[in-house]
Amino acid sequence: MLVVRPQPLPLLAANSFSDGSFRRPFRRSKVNYSSRRVAPAVAREVDDFTKYSGYVFELNPAEEDSLTEYNIAKIAAFYQKRPLIVLRRLVQICSTLGKWFAVRYMDTVNERADEMFKIRAAELRKILLQLGPAYVKIAQAISSRPDLIPPSYLDELSLLQDRITPFSSEVAFEIIEKELGMPIDVMFSEISPEPLAAASLGQVYQARLRSSGEVVAVKVQRPGVQSAISLDILILRYLAGLIRKAGKLNTDLQAVVDEWASSLFREMNYKQEARNGVKFRQLYGAIKDVVVPEMHMAETTGKVLTMQWLEGQKLAGVKDLYLVEVGVYCSFNQLLEYGFYHADPHPGNLLRTYDGKLAYLDFGMMGEFKQEYRDGFIEACLHLVNRDYSALAKDFVTLGLIPPTSDKAAVTEALTGVFRNAVDKGVRNVSFGDLLGDLGFTMYKFKFQIPSYFSLVIRSLAVLEGIAVGINPEYKVLGSTYPWIARKVLTDSSPKLKASLRALLYKDGQFRIDRLESLFSESLRAKTQRTLIEKQNGGTDSKVVIKQILSFTLDDKAAFVREILLEEFAKGMDALGVATLNSVTNAVATRFLFSPSRPSSMTDEDIINLRNVRRLLLLISGLREDKNPSMKVNGVSTSNEQMISLNGAPVALQQFEAVQEFLPLLSVLPELPQDMQQQLLRLPADFAAKLASRVAARTLKRVFL
């Protein structure tokens, strides 16, 4: 576990005492565990949660166990027998928040809203602390959006991430001993006297395992938290139903609350959090510059979690753009590769270790993104970037955002109006947060709905962009994620994504090379890889880019794209052969037979194929094609008809005279690894087969037509 603190606090070492034995940090007095009350001998500040709303009522062990899992029917039945407690909580919430809103309104009326801004922000933070963990969790999500929240409120709400007043250590040590079933000095040879970090659900101590001597973090759950959260969720769920009915909304707000509540209850089960941490470490711990702490399952229970101790600083505080990109890449893997993602990546859970790596913490709130939805999300991003709004409307149906019965033409028109301006700025400037905001009216008009599974995905992406914006105001998470989306589309073995790629690259049988160029360009823009290459080589040059492209196209994962490239090269070489034959025939006829030139047998398709094959060569060579649609000879633009022949030679042939353009490509080939060179040697046979098939098809067509 990584805890942020100005200076590392020394552990209470066993050998610091004269007798060498383990000593607790303070004299312990007897604590009544069931009553959750701090022993009077402990002189310390009582946290706001405990003082105001943490202990709504006392629960016996059986009652407490009934609230360990999220089951709204059980929770409703539980509180149905306690109407006065529900009423008391409603009054507390309404009076506390109502008073704050009333004071804020009076500030506006008295024209002193700006003057009181910082004071009201601090008051709101204290109110949320009083209201308890459920409201703190909501505030944590909001505090990760510096582009949406005023700075004064952002500063105050950010304190709720890991700077909450802890509960009594006396109570915490009682919980540790009860949960692990042995005295604390049997388990640990050293332990810090006070928690080094406290959050809404628990607090963390530094300790040393007696069995191995390893320094670990011991997280202890705040007592009474489950009963308080279950009651707040019951109230929030009821209010969500009223809001949906009053606003005639299509989104099932209660289902969204259920999804969030389920993840929150899983977060309160430390045994499940430890299992999540183990899985997260297995999936993403090997990513370069990512650190995932090791879990100690033997010393973990439902209310006590023991994990590896790490040290570092908040990512948002060090402004490390490289680690932001590492985080984007890791998030891409979470959401779109494996579908197991961190659903609570607020700044307190993303830290920079002192050796410059990104550490993920707190694995209580995780989400699952099914394969069908992952493919649908990738397709939606592709169609959005390529302005294919008709296909995007279908993607929204696949993702469950709009009903299948919606008017697709009307939805397409609406999406075009919403996204056109954003996409015209370029994919690198598309803000995920702005897209959500622009969709507001359209979502209401066409009965959009936010599926419960999607709420955590949206939250994860929005929070990630919020953290990045705090470091770089111009940062766009979608723009930084799209390179990995492009790479995945070009390399994924999923039949659905292969079909999507082919549909994207071909329209009415015609190859749209500009889209392939865009995908290649974006896939090579993956900043994590680019940064690593620049670190190794001291910069980038054309050879580095060519090696990247060849490495990508020769990889086994890119077999489908390689087949498309070979097919298009075969088409281009076939057209080049026809152009060459026309040139030679006309030259012979004109020179020796004194007959006029014969009409060219080249078609418009051949002309396009010639242009495409040159653009493919330029693409592989790391060069860019002139965006002018007409080709040029000696600086003069020529049409398709003029391309057929010029001075007895096809203009298309003259396009290949600039061999120097491809010299960097040829110079790189000997430098490629042996396995890549062997892969290159196998390509001519595949290409020859495709070219022969293409020529045979053309010959048969001429014979029979």
Helices and strands as residue ranges (DSSP letters): E 2-3, G 14-16, G 33-35, H 48-48, I 49-54, H 61-65, H 72-80, H 83-109, H 117-131, H 133-142, H 151-158, H 169-180, H 184-187, E 188-191, E 197-198, E 202-209, E 215-221, H 225-247, H 253-267, H 270-284, E 290-291, G 297-299, E 304-308, E 310-314, H 315-318, H 321-332, I 333-338, E 340-342, G 347-349, E 350-353, E 358-360, E 366-368, H 371-385, H 389-398, H 408-424, G 427-429, H 432-438, H 440-445, H 452-471, H 477-491, H 495-505, E 506-507, E 510-511, H 513-523, H 527-537, H 542-553, G 556-558, H 559-592, H 604-620, E 631-633, E 636-638, H 640-643, H 651-654, G 659-662, H 663-668, G 669-671, H 674-704
